[in-house]
Amino acid sequence: MDDRLPMRPERPATPDRPGRRLPARSAESGGTVHAAGNLNFTESVGTREEVWERLGPKIQERVNARIGQVVEWWATDYSGRNAAVVLGTQAFVTVEPTVNASGNPAHEIRALKLDESTFRRATVNAAAAPARPAARAPERVGPGSGPGTPTGPLARRLDTGMTGFLGNLPARAQQLLQEPFLEDRGELWHDFYYFRTGSSRSMGGATLQVWCYLADRRFVTFAHGTGHGYREDTGPRSWELTCWRAEVLGNTR
């Protein structure tokens, strides 16, 4: 099994040591469940494998040199600029489009080194989607954002796009993702990505694939999963999600 993201990745590797499981409940989880926002779909810009290839070998090599073994990842196109997010056993890495000192297109690579011994994971299976507002007419597939209402201690650290996305996830997944960040007031990095396949108007609904992360200089949390039977007015009929958490050893670039 190849532990690196190859030039043309097919699927991420599953860590041999995925870590101990997160506890089933937490007493410190109040105020972390958000209202569901609308998921605004756009036209597809290619698969994550295709977007990853567009980043080029130099960026791919820099990412692979940091991550250790791949846990999960996504790659997408932001208005013609490619980006990627990779959770590895040794580091969490983001690749974001920017401009250099000469004003030319470039990419910023942020890597948070992780303590492998602190990796935790939890599986969240939910038979029903959370309540949702009336949906807007979507287009076909792709990333997007929706409105949400930030509440509780994280209100100043998450924007409405992120809280609206989180609100589509089961309450337990929301809590697992946010618990490490409830008390701190420092900078919080976060992002999400999703796409759907199939028709939400069919008898069985569409299939929704989602990824997201929250990170600061102490912790990284990450989730990936599938929503089954997705419809615009009700969201997925059921969820299968995996949430990861790890402590940060240091911040390197």
C-alpha distance (Angstrom), angle and dihedral (degrees) to the residues before:
residue distance angle dihedral
M1 . . .
D2 3.81 . .
D3 3.80 111.5 .
R4 3.81 93.8 -161.0
L5 3.76 135.2 75.2
P6 3.82 101.3 -101.9
M7 3.78 125.3 -143.9
R8 3.80 88.6 -94.5
P9 3.83 106.2 22.3
E10 3.78 117.7 -159.1
R11 3.80 102.1 -175.0
P12 3.81 133.1 -12.5
A13 3.78 116.9 -101.7
T14 3.80 120.0 -109.5
P15 3.81 111.2 -123.6
D16 3.79 115.4 -113.2
R17 3.82 87.2 -138.5
P18 3.81 105.6 36.1
G19 3.79 91.3 173.4
R20 3.76 135.7 -114.8
R21 3.75 117.9 -49.7
L22 3.78 122.1 -95.8
P23 3.81 114.2 -114.2
A24 3.78 117.7 -90.0
R25 3.80 93.0 -123.7
S26 3.78 138.8 19.6
A27 3.77 130.6 -160.4
E28 3.82 90.2 -151.4
S29 3.79 97.2 63.5
G30 3.79 103.3 96.9
G31 3.77 121.2 128.1
T32 3.82 96.2 18.7
V33 3.83 102.6 105.2
H34 3.81 113.7 98.9
A35 3.79 133.8 -164.5
A36 3.79 115.1 -100.5
G37 3.78 116.6 -102.3
N38 3.79 126.9 -156.0
L39 3.78 117.5 -87.1
N40 3.79 106.2 -132.5
F41 3.79 109.2 -155.8
T42 3.81 124.2 -155.4
E43 3.78 134.4 -175.4
S44 3.78 117.1 -66.6
V45 3.82 117.2 -98.0
G46 3.80 94.6 -167.1
T47 3.77 136.8 -71.6
R48 3.78 120.7 -60.3
E49 3.81 88.2 -105.9
E50 3.80 91.2 55.4
V51 3.81 92.8 47.7
W52 3.82 91.5 47.0
E53 3.82 89.3 54.2
R54 3.81 90.6 52.7
L55 3.81 90.5 60.3
G56 3.79 88.3 71.6
P57 3.82 134.3 -132.2
K58 3.83 97.5 -75.5
I59 3.80 94.1 58.5
Q60 3.79 91.6 40.1
E61 3.80 90.7 53.9
R62 3.81 92.5 48.6
V63 3.79 91.2 51.5
N64 3.81 93.9 45.0
A65 3.81 90.9 50.6
R66 3.81 90.3 61.9
I67 3.79 110.1 35.7
G68 3.81 105.7 65.6
Q69 3.81 106.2 -160.5
V70 3.82 118.8 4.6
V71 3.80 115.7 -112.4
E72 3.84 100.9 170.1
W73 3.79 139.0 -29.4
W74 3.77 148.1 168.9
A75 3.79 136.3 -160.5
T76 3.79 128.6 -164.4
D77 3.79 145.1 163.3
Y78 3.82 120.6 -107.3
S79 3.80 107.8 -161.5
G80 3.77 92.8 -39.1
R81 3.83 95.6 -38.2
N82 3.79 118.6 106.9
A83 3.81 123.8 -131.7
A84 3.80 137.3 175.4
V85 3.80 140.6 -167.2
V86 3.82 121.0 -160.2
L87 3.79 129.4 -175.9
G88 3.80 110.1 -160.9
T89 3.77 133.8 172.4
Q90 3.81 91.5 -108.7
A91 3.80 102.9 32.1
F92 3.77 146.1 6.7
V93 3.81 110.4 -131.6
T94 3.79 133.1 -170.7
V95 3.81 124.9 -169.9
E96 3.80 112.7 -161.5
P97 3.81 131.5 176.5
T98 3.79 116.5 -111.4
V99 3.81 139.8 144.1
N100 3.80 127.3 -100.4
A101 3.79 128.9 -131.4
S102 3.81 89.9 -82.1
G103 3.78 91.9 54.3
N104 3.79 94.1 -109.2
P105 3.82 125.0 134.6
A106 3.81 113.6 -86.8
H107 3.80 140.8 152.0
E108 3.80 130.4 -113.8
I109 3.81 115.3 -144.9
R110 3.82 116.9 -158.5
A111 3.80 117.6 -172.8
L112 3.79 125.5 -173.1
K113 3.79 110.9 -165.3
L114 3.81 111.2 -134.8
D115 3.80 133.8 -149.0
E116 3.81 101.9 -123.8
S117 3.81 91.8 -157.2
T118 3.83 91.0 62.8
F119 3.82 97.3 56.7
R120 3.80 112.3 129.0
R121 3.79 130.0 176.8
A122 3.79 137.8 -172.0
T123 3.78 133.4 -170.9
V124 3.79 116.5 -137.2
N125 3.81 117.8 -165.1
A126 3.78 115.3 177.9
A127 3.79 125.6 -178.3
A128 3.80 96.1 -157.0
A129 3.78 136.5 38.9
P130 3.83 122.1 -122.9
A131 3.80 120.7 -101.7
R132 3.80 113.6 -77.1
P133 3.81 137.3 -162.7
A134 3.80 120.4 -117.7
A135 3.81 108.6 -67.5
R136 3.77 128.5 -122.2
A137 3.78 120.0 -128.0
P138 3.84 104.8 -85.8
E139 3.76 130.7 -150.7
R140 3.79 123.6 -135.5
V141 3.83 115.1 -73.3
G142 3.78 141.6 -34.9
P143 3.82 144.7 82.4
G144 3.76 124.1 -44.2
S145 3.78 145.6 140.8
G146 3.75 138.2 -118.9
P147 3.79 136.8 -158.1
G148 3.76 121.4 -91.3
T149 3.78 136.0 167.0
P150 3.82 113.2 -118.2
T151 3.80 112.0 -138.9
G152 3.79 136.3 173.3
P153 3.82 128.8 14.7
L154 3.80 94.3 -27.6
A155 3.81 94.6 56.8
R156 3.81 93.8 105.2
R157 3.81 95.7 42.2
L158 3.83 101.1 51.2
D159 3.79 127.6 57.4
T160 3.79 123.3 -138.3
G161 3.80 93.0 -102.1
M162 3.80 91.1 59.2
T163 3.79 95.9 43.4
G164 3.81 90.7 47.3
F165 3.79 90.1 53.0
L166 3.81 93.1 46.1
G167 3.78 89.4 51.1
N168 3.79 89.4 66.4
L169 3.81 90.6 61.3
P170 3.81 125.3 82.2
A171 3.80 113.7 -86.0
R172 3.81 92.9 -113.1
A173 3.82 91.6 55.0
Q174 3.81 90.6 49.5
Q175 3.79 90.3 51.9
L176 3.81 94.6 47.6
L177 3.79 91.4 50.8
Q178 3.81 95.4 48.4
E179 3.82 106.0 34.3
P180 3.83 97.3 92.4
F181 3.81 91.9 53.9
L182 3.80 102.6 48.4
E183 3.80 98.5 100.3
D184 3.80 103.9 32.5
R185 3.81 121.0 87.6
G186 3.81 99.5 -166.2
E187 3.79 128.5 110.4
L188 3.78 114.0 -54.9
W189 3.80 121.6 -161.0
H190 3.79 117.3 -154.6
D191 3.78 141.6 160.2
F192 3.79 141.5 158.2
Y193 3.79 141.2 -159.8
Y194 3.79 134.6 -166.8
F195 3.77 143.2 166.7
R196 3.76 136.6 178.5
T197 3.78 134.8 -140.4
G198 3.78 126.1 -158.5
S199 3.78 127.6 19.5
S200 3.78 122.2 -55.5
R201 3.81 86.8 -152.5
S202 3.79 94.7 58.6
M203 3.80 121.7 101.7
G204 3.80 92.9 -100.5
G205 3.80 96.2 36.5
A206 3.81 125.6 -135.0
T207 3.80 131.4 -58.7
L208 3.80 116.1 -114.1
Q209 3.82 122.1 -156.6
V210 3.82 116.3 -164.0
W211 3.82 138.6 -177.0
C212 3.80 130.3 177.6
Y213 3.79 143.3 157.6
L214 3.79 143.5 -166.4
A215 3.81 120.8 -161.9
D216 3.79 143.0 168.3
R217 3.79 133.2 161.9
R218 3.81 91.7 -73.5
F219 3.82 108.3 39.5
V220 3.80 143.9 16.8
T221 3.80 122.9 -156.5
F222 3.79 123.0 -175.2
A223 3.80 135.8 177.6
H224 3.77 134.7 -168.2
G225 3.76 129.9 173.7
T226 3.76 153.3 121.0
G227 3.77 131.8 -90.1
H228 3.80 112.7 -154.0
G229 3.80 125.3 -152.2
Y230 3.81 95.2 15.0
R231 3.81 118.1 -168.9
E232 3.80 127.5 173.3
D233 3.79 94.7 -123.8
T234 3.80 99.4 44.9
G235 3.80 107.2 19.2
P236 3.82 120.4 -136.9
R237 3.78 120.0 -11.8
S238 3.81 90.1 -138.6
W239 3.79 139.7 0.7
E240 3.80 135.6 -139.3
L241 3.80 109.2 -170.9
T242 3.78 138.7 163.2
C243 3.81 119.9 -155.2
W244 3.83 123.6 -162.8
R245 3.79 131.5 -166.2
A246 3.81 131.7 -174.0
E247 3.79 138.2 165.9
V248 3.80 121.0 -114.7
L249 3.82 118.2 -120.9
G250 3.78 96.0 -170.4
N251 3.77 145.4 -33.1
T252 3.80 116.5 -102.2
R253 3.79 131.9 170.4
